[in-house]
Amino acid sequence: MDDLATSGVWNSETFRLLGPVPRAIAYRSLGPEVQLIHLFVRLEHGVLYLGEGHHMGSRWTDGELEDCDLWIDQPLSVEVLDRVRPPSTPTALPRLEWLEHVNGDRATALRLFVEGWHPAPAPAAESVAPSVPVPVALAEFYRLAEGRPQVLGVQNFICSAAELRTDDEGLLPFGYENQGGFEWFLDPSEDDPIVWTVECNGERQAERERLSGFLIQFSLFEAVMSAPYKAWSDPVPEPIADELTRGLRRVPLKTWMWPLYQMSFYVAPGLVVAEGRNEDDDEECYVSVGAVHRSLLRPLTDLGIQWRHFEG
């Protein structure tokens, strides 16, 4: 299954059901008195039984089931996966021209990355100007987000242009972590200001890159989190992480500061890798990968990594 709009096997442990499905039918399988779910896939010659399915999570709108993930009782082998969703080759991938501008013209780097990674924007409503004056880089970021709501974040978030407000010190809170653990602040009077990460206890630290670089880092991380195909690891020994990134290009920015670890980014056409390292542990790190096509994750199966979540 490589059609994002089609129901079917998503990975070795997940069957994805896409709706809409009328309430009466959905409740029969997912309601309070749930029935046993058996999963089958139609192949060229007959059908293949996958086993029992169990509800993982679902989304409903106006009484109809919009989508649902079902847990496959026994994880599928690579051989079965290749039968039910045969490997395919991408016809086109986002290119890396943006990388050449990172330490020269960061506005161009950000624009080329966003336009290459995200689909052409949907027709947008009339653009909304920021509610307070903002640096040029942030204004351009909002322009790129028009028609591309995922650009503002799916894991962590940049505030919408309409909700911006300065605080009592004249600083602008412009982004936040998804669980409220910290916010990002800047001085809107500066052209390319320092970005401050302020934790919920009030502790403050400066990001290593100013706003123009920070927005590229934010976009790379959210590209991983919003990618159609993902892979997330448990702690990985440093030599194995180095092997994973050896054939990739490192984004030439200083590490992105987070409260618990520092993050570097590596890229290839259609692929972004976020590697997080704890300052107090130089032996292990965490790896998160986002890809625009499933085939780009397949080489990662040969690295000896215990993937916590893998959609290759």
Disulfide bonds with the S-S distance in Angstrom:
none
